[in-house]
Amino acid sequence: AQSVTQLGSHVSVSEGALVLLRCNYSSSVPPYLFWYVQYPNQGLQLLLKYTSAATLVKGINGFEAEFKKSETSFHLTKPSAHMSDAAEYFCAVTHSWGSSASKIIFGSGTRLSIRP
Amino acid sequence: DAGVTQSPTHLIKTRGQQVTLRCSPKSGHDTVSWYQQALGQGPQFIFQYYEEEERQRGNFPDRFSGHQFPNYSSELNVNALLLGDSALYLCASSHRRGTLYGANVLTFGAGSRLTVL
Protein backbone atom coordinates (compact mmCIF):
# COMPACT_ATOMS: atom_id res chain seq x y z
CA ALA A 1 0.00 0.00 0.00
CA GLN A 2 1.08 3.55 -0.63
CA SER A 3 0.45 6.69 1.36
CA VAL A 4 1.69 10.21 1.88
CA THR A 5 1.75 12.31 5.04
CA GLN A 6 1.86 16.06 4.86
CA LEU A 7 3.24 17.64 8.00
CA GLY A 8 1.38 20.80 8.90
CA SER A 9 -2.13 21.50 7.69
CA HIS A 10 -1.39 25.23 7.58
CA VAL A 11 1.84 27.08 6.87
CA SER A 12 2.16 30.87 6.96
CA VAL A 13 5.18 32.76 5.64
CA SER A 14 6.00 36.36 4.86
CA GLU A 15 6.20 37.56 1.29
CA GLY A 16 9.76 37.02 0.07
CA ALA A 17 10.49 34.32 2.65
CA LEU A 18 11.39 30.70 1.99
CA VAL A 19 8.49 28.31 1.49
CA LEU A 20 8.91 24.76 2.80
CA LEU A 21 6.04 22.28 2.65
CA ARG A 22 6.77 18.83 4.02
CA CYS A 23 5.75 15.47 2.59
CA ASN A 24 6.75 11.97 3.62
CA TYR A 25 5.73 8.93 1.66
CA SER A 26 5.31 5.23 2.25
CA SER A 27 5.60 2.80 -0.62
CA SER A 28 6.61 -0.85 -0.99
CA VAL A 29 7.65 -0.25 -4.60
CA PRO A 30 9.63 2.59 -6.18
CA PRO A 31 7.31 5.56 -6.03
CA TYR A 32 6.38 8.30 -8.40
CA LEU A 33 5.68 11.48 -6.47
CA PHE A 34 3.80 14.65 -7.31
CA TRP A 35 2.93 18.04 -5.92
CA TYR A 36 -0.35 19.60 -6.97
CA VAL A 37 -1.73 23.05 -6.16
CA GLN A 38 -5.39 23.96 -5.76
CA TYR A 39 -6.61 27.53 -5.85
CA PRO A 40 -10.03 28.36 -4.39
CA ASN A 41 -12.94 26.91 -6.32
CA GLN A 42 -10.66 25.25 -8.85
CA GLY A 43 -9.38 21.80 -9.64
CA LEU A 44 -5.85 20.62 -8.98
CA GLN A 45 -2.92 21.74 -11.11
CA LEU A 46 0.36 19.83 -11.38
CA LEU A 47 3.36 21.70 -9.96
CA LEU A 48 6.01 19.04 -10.48
CA LYS A 49 6.62 15.30 -10.60
CA TYR A 50 9.37 12.84 -9.68
CA THR A 51 9.58 9.73 -11.87
CA SER A 52 12.94 8.18 -10.86
CA ALA A 53 15.13 10.45 -12.95
CA ALA A 54 16.84 13.41 -11.24
CA THR A 55 16.20 13.58 -7.50
CA LEU A 56 15.91 17.38 -7.59
CA VAL A 57 12.82 18.28 -9.57
CA LYS A 58 11.99 21.75 -10.80
CA GLY A 59 8.39 22.73 -11.41
CA ILE A 60 6.31 25.69 -12.40
CA ASN A 61 6.15 29.04 -10.60
CA GLY A 62 9.64 28.65 -9.12
CA PHE A 63 8.86 25.59 -7.00
CA GLU A 64 11.15 22.61 -6.65
CA ALA A 65 11.24 19.40 -4.63
CA GLU A 66 13.93 16.92 -3.69
CA PHE A 67 13.39 13.17 -3.50
CA LYS A 68 15.28 11.69 -0.54
CA LYS A 69 14.90 7.93 -0.41
CA SER A 70 16.77 7.59 2.89
CA GLU A 71 14.30 9.95 4.54
CA THR A 72 11.26 8.86 2.47
CA SER A 73 10.62 12.55 1.88
CA PHE A 74 9.64 14.80 -1.00
CA HIS A 75 9.50 18.30 0.45
CA LEU A 76 8.41 21.25 -1.67
CA THR A 77 10.36 24.51 -1.57
CA LYS A 78 10.41 27.95 -3.10
CA PRO A 79 13.14 30.48 -2.30
CA SER A 80 10.92 33.56 -2.21
CA ALA A 81 7.17 33.50 -1.59
CA HIS A 82 4.76 35.63 -3.61
CA MET A 83 1.25 36.61 -2.61
CA SER A 84 -0.03 34.60 -5.58
CA ASP A 85 1.37 31.40 -4.00
CA ALA A 86 -1.42 31.36 -1.40
CA ALA A 87 -3.31 28.13 -2.09
CA GLU A 88 -3.75 24.52 -0.96
CA TYR A 89 -0.90 22.16 -1.81
CA PHE A 90 -1.19 18.40 -2.10
CA CYS A 91 1.53 15.79 -2.18
CA ALA A 92 0.64 12.57 -4.02
CA VAL A 93 2.15 9.15 -4.73
CA THR A 94 1.70 6.43 -7.29
CA HIS A 95 3.83 3.80 -8.97
CA SER A 96 4.48 2.46 -12.42
CA TRP A 97 4.05 -1.29 -12.39
CA GLY A 98 3.21 -3.39 -15.38
CA SER A 99 0.85 -1.99 -17.93
CA SER A 100 -2.05 -1.06 -15.68
CA ALA A 101 -2.72 2.54 -14.82
CA SER A 102 -2.02 2.95 -11.13
CA LYS A 103 -4.17 5.09 -8.88
CA ILE A 104 -2.75 8.26 -7.39
CA ILE A 105 -3.04 8.70 -3.62
CA PHE A 106 -3.16 12.22 -2.20
CA GLY A 107 -2.17 13.62 1.16
CA SER A 108 -4.51 15.71 3.27
CA GLY A 109 -3.09 18.98 2.02
CA THR A 110 -1.26 22.01 3.39
CA ARG A 111 -2.78 25.44 3.19
CA LEU A 112 -0.16 28.07 2.42
CA SER A 113 -0.82 31.65 3.53
CA ILE A 114 1.41 34.57 2.60
CA ARG A 115 1.73 37.57 4.92
CA PRO A 116 2.38 40.97 3.29
CA ASP B 1 -7.28 22.72 -26.46
CA ALA B 2 -10.07 22.09 -23.98
CA GLY B 3 -9.04 20.55 -20.71
CA VAL B 4 -11.24 18.39 -18.51
CA THR B 5 -14.81 19.63 -18.34
CA GLN B 6 -17.28 18.65 -15.65
CA SER B 7 -20.99 19.24 -15.23
CA PRO B 8 -22.88 20.42 -13.35
CA THR B 9 -20.64 22.76 -11.38
CA HIS B 10 -22.96 22.90 -8.39
CA LEU B 11 -25.99 20.92 -7.32
CA ILE B 12 -28.13 20.38 -4.28
CA LYS B 13 -29.87 17.11 -3.49
CA THR B 14 -31.74 15.66 -0.53
CA ARG B 15 -30.96 12.48 1.35
CA GLY B 16 -32.01 9.33 -0.48
CA GLN B 17 -31.90 10.89 -3.92
CA GLN B 18 -29.64 9.87 -6.76
CA VAL B 19 -27.16 12.04 -8.66
CA THR B 20 -25.24 11.76 -11.92
CA LEU B 21 -22.09 13.77 -12.57
CA ARG B 22 -20.47 14.03 -15.98
CA CYS B 23 -16.94 14.42 -17.21
CA SER B 24 -15.30 14.97 -20.59
CA PRO B 25 -11.58 14.19 -20.58
CA LYS B 26 -8.83 16.26 -22.08
CA SER B 27 -8.35 15.71 -25.80
CA GLY B 28 -6.03 12.75 -26.35
CA HIS B 29 -6.67 11.17 -22.95
CA ASP B 30 -8.34 7.77 -22.61
CA THR B 31 -8.43 7.22 -18.85
CA VAL B 32 -10.77 8.87 -16.36
CA SER B 33 -10.41 8.82 -12.59
CA TRP B 34 -12.92 10.15 -10.09
CA TYR B 35 -12.06 11.62 -6.71
CA GLN B 36 -14.13 12.83 -3.78
CA GLN B 37 -12.78 15.83 -1.89
CA ALA B 38 -14.52 16.59 1.37
CA LEU B 39 -14.12 20.05 2.83
CA GLY B 40 -10.61 20.55 4.20
CA GLN B 41 -9.34 17.18 3.01
CA GLY B 42 -7.34 15.75 0.17
CA PRO B 43 -8.96 14.02 -2.79
CA GLN B 44 -9.97 10.41 -2.12
CA PHE B 45 -9.79 7.97 -5.04
CA ILE B 46 -13.19 6.55 -6.01
CA PHE B 47 -12.47 4.59 -9.19
CA GLN B 48 -10.78 4.66 -12.56
CA TYR B 49 -12.06 3.77 -16.02
CA TYR B 50 -10.40 2.99 -19.30
CA GLU B 51 -11.56 0.96 -22.27
CA GLU B 52 -15.07 1.41 -20.85
CA GLU B 53 -14.38 -0.74 -17.80
CA GLU B 54 -13.75 -0.01 -14.14
CA ARG B 55 -10.10 -0.86 -13.60
CA GLN B 56 -9.42 0.15 -10.02
CA ARG B 57 -11.61 1.11 -7.11
CA GLY B 58 -11.02 2.84 -3.81
CA ASN B 59 -12.83 2.25 -0.51
CA PHE B 60 -16.24 3.45 -1.58
CA PRO B 61 -19.53 1.54 -1.26
CA ASP B 62 -21.47 0.14 -4.18
CA ARG B 63 -23.72 3.19 -4.06
CA PHE B 64 -20.98 4.80 -6.10
CA SER B 65 -20.93 3.56 -9.67
CA GLY B 66 -19.66 4.81 -12.96
CA HIS B 67 -19.55 4.41 -16.65
CA GLN B 68 -17.23 5.29 -19.49
CA PHE B 69 -18.47 5.83 -23.01
CA PRO B 70 -16.75 5.03 -26.32
CA ASN B 71 -15.72 8.70 -26.65
CA TYR B 72 -13.90 8.35 -23.28
CA SER B 73 -16.32 10.61 -21.41
CA SER B 74 -17.51 9.34 -18.07
CA GLU B 75 -20.33 9.51 -15.54
CA LEU B 76 -20.31 9.10 -11.79
CA ASN B 77 -23.55 7.95 -10.21
CA VAL B 78 -24.31 8.03 -6.51
CA ASN B 79 -27.47 6.36 -5.21
CA ALA B 80 -29.24 6.76 -1.88
CA LEU B 81 -27.41 9.97 -1.04
CA LEU B 82 -26.22 10.53 2.50
CA LEU B 83 -25.31 13.80 4.19
CA GLY B 84 -21.70 12.60 4.19
CA ASP B 85 -21.66 12.49 0.41
CA SER B 86 -21.51 16.28 0.34
CA ALA B 87 -18.19 17.08 -1.29
CA LEU B 88 -16.39 18.34 -4.35
CA TYR B 89 -16.23 15.57 -6.93
CA LEU B 90 -13.21 15.83 -9.16
CA CYS B 91 -12.70 14.15 -12.47
CA ALA B 92 -9.18 13.67 -13.75
CA SER B 93 -8.03 12.34 -17.10
CA SER B 94 -4.76 10.82 -18.25
CA HIS B 95 -3.40 8.56 -20.93
CA ARG B 96 -2.86 4.95 -19.97
CA ARG B 97 0.33 4.90 -21.95
CA GLY B 98 1.59 7.53 -19.54
CA THR B 99 2.02 4.80 -16.97
CA LEU B 100 4.13 2.66 -19.26
CA TYR B 101 6.45 5.58 -19.79
CA GLY B 102 6.47 6.52 -16.14
CA ALA B 103 4.44 9.68 -16.34
CA ASN B 104 0.96 9.00 -15.03
CA VAL B 105 0.01 12.65 -14.79
CA LEU B 106 -3.56 13.61 -14.08
CA THR B 107 -5.31 16.62 -15.57
CA PHE B 108 -8.13 17.73 -13.30
CA GLY B 109 -11.42 19.41 -13.98
CA ALA B 110 -12.75 22.16 -11.74
CA GLY B 111 -15.14 19.75 -10.05
CA SER B 112 -18.81 19.35 -9.26
CA ARG B 113 -19.79 20.53 -5.81
CA LEU B 114 -22.55 18.37 -4.37
CA THR B 115 -24.51 19.43 -1.33
CA VAL B 116 -26.82 16.88 0.29
CA LEU B 117 -29.48 18.27 2.61
Contacts between the chains, C-beta under 8 A, distances in Angstrom:
chain1	res1	chain2	res2	distance
A	32	B	102	6.8
A	32	B	104	6.7
A	34	B	105	7.6
A	36	B	108	7.8
A	41	B	110	7.4
A	42	B	110	5.6
A	43	B	4	7.3
A	43	B	90	5.9
A	43	B	92	7.9
A	43	B	108	3.6
A	43	B	109	5.2
A	43	B	110	4.7
A	43	B	111	5.6
A	44	B	43	7.2
A	44	B	90	7.0
A	44	B	92	7.7
A	44	B	106	7.6
A	44	B	108	4.4
A	45	B	108	7.2
A	46	B	105	5.9
A	46	B	106	7.5
A	46	B	107	7.8
A	49	B	103	7.2
A	49	B	105	6.3
A	51	B	102	4.5
A	51	B	103	5.9
A	52	B	102	6.7
A	90	B	42	5.4
A	90	B	43	7.3
A	94	B	104	5.7
A	96	B	99	5.4
A	96	B	100	7.5
A	96	B	102	4.8
A	96	B	104	6.7
A	99	B	96	7.9
A	99	B	99	7.2
A	99	B	100	6.0
A	100	B	55	6.6
A	100	B	56	7.7
A	100	B	99	7.1
A	101	B	31	5.4
A	101	B	48	6.3
A	101	B	50	6.4
A	101	B	55	6.5
A	101	B	56	7.5
A	101	B	94	6.9
A	101	B	96	4.9
A	101	B	98	7.7
A	101	B	99	4.8
A	101	B	104	6.3
A	102	B	56	7.7
A	102	B	99	6.2
A	102	B	104	6.2
A	103	B	33	7.0
A	103	B	45	4.9
A	103	B	48	6.0
A	103	B	56	5.0
A	103	B	58	7.0
A	104	B	33	7.4
A	104	B	45	7.1
A	104	B	104	6.9
A	104	B	106	6.1
A	105	B	45	6.6
A	106	B	35	7.7
A	106	B	42	4.0
A	106	B	43	4.8
A	106	B	44	7.6
A	106	B	45	8.0
A	107	B	42	5.3
A	108	B	41	5.8
A	108	B	42	4.7
A	109	B	40	7.8
A	109	B	41	7.0
A	109	B	42	4.9
